Amino acid sequence: MSLSDVDRQLLQRCLDREPRAWQDFVDRFVGLVVHVVNRTAMGRGLSMDEAIRDDLVAEVFLVFVRHDLAVLRRFRRQCSLATYLTIVARRVVVRRLMANQSAANTHLSSPSSNGATVTGATVNGSSNGHAHPCQINGELQRIENAEEVQHLMMRLDPREASVVRMYHLEGKSYQEISQAVGLNENSIGPMLHRARAKMSDQ
């Protein structure tokens, strides 16, 4: 999806520091950021209270404005603004949750620990609730070049493009993708491999 005229104008207003531009930006995208925070935490088996969720949302917007809106200035406008902000927001939240889970794992290693609550985020006791740091680093890497992914996806058939989008841009797990597209979970990896091969063809 390309950058809409509405978002292009809003982005430029923010970069030009026009009055009320930032407030309009927040009003437009706060729901998106809240959704990203909720989905990212839920995908890692974490439950948050309202205060922690608000803190994460505030941290995302702080990243947006840091260093004279550097994140917004780096946007190359080759995809929708919402897609770009989703990628940035998920990266911020994953980094915070990675730090929280590191603290949680330390707490869980204590013999007296029956569960863990990290700054208001409770870690699910199941094995699916603990994201290994390498898995989180992998997610950060896979979304780093998301605008290129959007462009290269035009080489794929609709089902392949859908799987690539869900994995690389939406951060979904193989299980979530298999449920969404009606494929066996074991077939998602090979499909992603084939899609990457198509996308790398010159």
NUVO-206366 format. One record per residue: residue in one letter; x negated, y negated, z negated of N, C-alpha, C, O in turn. Coordinates in steps of 0.2 Angstrom, whole numbers, plus 5000, padded with zeros to 4 digits. Example, Ala and Ser with C-alpha at 12.3 -4.5 7.8 and 13.67 -1.06 7.14 Angstrom:
NUVO-206366
A493450284961493850224961493450164961492950174958S493650114965493250054964493650004961493349944960
end
This chain:
NUVO-206366
M499650065000500050005000499649945000499149934996S499749895004499349835005499549785000500049784997L499149734999499249674995499849634997499849615003S500349624993500949584995500849514995500349494991D501249474998501149404998501249374991500849324989V501749404988501849374981501249384977501049334973D500949444977500349454972499749414975499349394971R499649414981499149374984499149304981498649274979Q499749274982499849204979499749194972499449154969L499949244968499849244961499149254959498949224954L498849294962498149304961497749244962497249224958Q497849214968497549154970497649094964497249054963R498249094962498449044957498049054951497849004948C497949114949497549134943496849114944496549084940L496549134950495849114951495749044952495149014950D496249004954496248934954496348894947496348834947R496548934942496748914936497348864936497348814932E497848884940498348834940498848844934498848894931P499148794932499548794926500148854926500448864932R500148884921500648944920500449004924500849054924A499949004928499749054932499649124928499949174930W499249114923499049174919499749204915499749264915Q500149154913500749184910501149214915501449274913D501249194921501649234926501249294928501649344929F500649294928500249364929500449414923500549474925V500349394917500549434912501249464912501349524911D501749414913502449434914502549484919502949534918R502149484925502249524930501949594929502249644931F501449594925501049664925501049694918500749744917V501349664913501249684906501649754906501349804902G502149764909502549824909502049884913502049944910L501749864918501249914921500749934916500549994916V500449884913499849904908500149944902499849994900V500749934900501049974894501150044897500950094893H501350054903501450114906500850154906500750214905V500250124909499650154909499350174902499150234902V499450134897499250154891499650214888499250264885N500250214889500650264886500450334890500450384887R500450334897500350394901499650414899499550474899T499150374899498450394897498350434891498050484890A498650404886498650434879499050494879498850544876M499650494882500050554882499650614886499750674883G499350594891498950644894498350684890498150734892R498250644885497650674881497950704874497550714869G498650704874498950734868498850684862498850714856L498850624863498850574858499550534857499850524862S499750524851500250484849500050424846499650424841M500350364848500150304845500750264842501250274844D500550224837501050184834501050114838500650104842E501550074837501650014841501049974841500849934846A500749964835500249914834499649934838499249894841I499450004838498850024842499050014849498549994853R499650034852499750024859499749944861499449934866D499949904856499849834858499149814858498949774862D498749844854498049824853497749844860497249814863L497849904862497549934869497849884875497449874879V498449864875498649824880498349754880498149734885A498249734874497849664873497149674876496849624879E496849734874496149744876496149744884495649714887V496549774887496549774894496649704897496249694902F497049664895497149594897496549554896496349514900L496249574890495549534888495049554894494649504895V495049614896494549634901494649594907494249574911F495349584909495549554915495249484915495049454920V495249444909495049374909494349364907494049314908R493949424905493249414903492849384909492949404915H492349354907491849324912492149284918492049304923D492649244916492949204921493349244926493249234932L493749284923494149334928493749374933493949384938A493149394930492749434935493049494938492949514944V493549534934493849584937494349574942494349604948L494649514942495149494947494749464953494949474959R494149434952493749414957493449464961493249464967R493349524958493049584962493549624966493349664970F494149604965494649644969494649624976494649564978R494549674981494349664988495049664992494949654998R495549674989496249654992496349704998496749695003Q496149764997496249825002496749865000496949915004C497049864994497649904992498049854988497949794988S498549874985499049834981498649814975498249844972L498849754972498649734966498749774960498349784956A499349804960499649854955499149914955498949934949T498949934961498549994961497849984958497550024954Y497549924960496949904957496949894949496549914946L497449864947497549844940497649914936497449914930T498049954939498150024936497450054935497350084929I497050054940496350084939495950054934495650094930V495949994934495549954929495849964922495449984917A496449964921496749974914496650044912496450054906R496650094916496550164914495850174912495650204907R495350144915494650144914494550114907494150144903V494850064905494750024899495050074893494750084888V495650104894496050144889495650204888495550234883V495350234894494950304893494350294889494150334885R494050234890493450224886493550214879493250234874R494150174877494350174870494550234867494350254862L494950274871495150344868494550394868494550434863M494050384872493450424871493050404865492850454861A493050344863492750324857493150354851492850374846N493750344851494250364846494150444845494150464839Q494150484851494150554850493450574848493450624844S492950544849492250554846492350554839492050594835A492650504836492750494829493150544826493050574821A493650564830494150614828493850684827493950724823N493350704832493050764832492550764826492450824823T492250714825491850714819492250724813491950764808H492850694812493250704806493450774806493450804801L493650804812493950874812493350924810493550974808S492750904811492250954809492150964802491851014800S492450914798492450924791492850984788493450984791P492651024784493051084781493651064778494151094778S493751004776494350974772494850944777495350924775S494650944783495150904788495650954791495451004794N496250934790496750974793497050944800497450974803G496850884801497150844807496750784807496250774803A496850744812496450684812496950624815497350634820T496850564812497150504814496550454815496250444811V496550434821496050384823496350314825496650314830T496250264820496450204821497150204824497350164828G497550244821498350244822498450294828499050304829A497950324831498150374837498050444834497450464832T498550484834498450554831498350604836498650604841V497750644835497550694839497950754839498050784833N498250774844498650844844498150894843497650904845G498450944838497950994836497851054841497451094841S498251054847498151104852497451084856497251034856S497251144859496651134863496651084869496151044870N497251074871497451024877497350954874497350904878G497350944868497350874865496750844864496650784863H496150884866495450864865495150854871494950904874A495050794874494750784880493950784879493750734875H493650824882492850824881492650764885492850744890P492050734882491750674884491650684892491650634895C491350744894491150744901491850744905491750714911Q492350764903492950764907493150684908493450664913I493150644902493250574903492850544907493050504911N492150554907491650524911491850544918491750504923G492050604920492250624926492850584929492850564935E493350574925493850524927493650454929493850434933L493150434925492950364926492650364933492650314937Q492250414934491850424941492350424947492250394952R492850474946493350484951493750424953494050424959I493850374949494250314950493850254952494150204954E493150264952492750204953492850174960492850114961N492950224965492950194972493650204975493750234980A494150194971494850204972495150164979495550194982E494850104980495050074986494850114992495250114997E494250134992494050184998494450244999494550265004V494650274993495050334993495750314997495950355001Q496050254995496650234998496550225006497050255009H496050205008495950195015495850265018496150275024L495450305015495250365018495850415018495850465022M496350405014496850455013497350455020497750495021M497250405024497650395030497450455035497750465040R496850485034496650545038497050615036496950665039L497350605030497650675027498350675029498750635031D498650745029499350755030499650735023499350725018P500350725024500750695018500650735011500550695006R500650795012500550835005499850825002499750814996E499350835007498650825005498550755002498250744997A498850705005498750635003499050624996498850584992S499650654995500050654989499550684983499550654978V499250734984498850774979498250724978498050714972V497950704983497350654982497550594978497150574973R498150564980498350504976498450524969498250484964M498750574967498950594960498350604956498250584951Y497850634960497250654956496750594955496550584950H496550564961496050514961496350444958495950404955L496950424960497250364958497650364952497650304949E498050414951498450414945498250454939498450454934G497650484940497350524935497750584932497650604926K498150614936498550674934498050734934497550734938S498250774930497950844929498150894935498650874938Y497750944935498050994940498751024939499151034943Q498851034932499451054930500051004932500551024935E499950944931500450894932500550894940501150884942I500050894944500050894951500450954954500850944958S500251014951500651074953501351074952501751094956Q501551044947502251034945502650984950503150994952A502250934951502550874955502650894963503150874966V502150934965502150954972502451024974502451044979G502551064968502751134969502251184972502451224975L501651174970501051214972500851254966500851224960N500551314967500151344961499551304959499251274963E499551304952498951264950498251274952497851234953N498151344954497551364956497351344963496851344966S497951314967497851294974497651224974497451194980I497751184969497551114969496851094970496651054974G496351134967495651124968495451134975495151084978P495651194978495451204985495751144990495451124995M496351124988496651074993496251014992496150974997L496050994986495750934985495050934989494850884992H494750994988494151004992494150994999493750965003R494751025002494851025009494950945011494750925016A495350915007495550845008494950805008494850755012R494450815003493850775003493450785009493150745012A493450845012493050865018493350825024492950795028K494050825024494350785030494150705029493950675034M494150685023494050615021493350595023493150535024S492850645022492150625024491950635031491450615033D492450665035492250675042492250605045492650555044Q491750595050491650535053492050535059492050485063
end
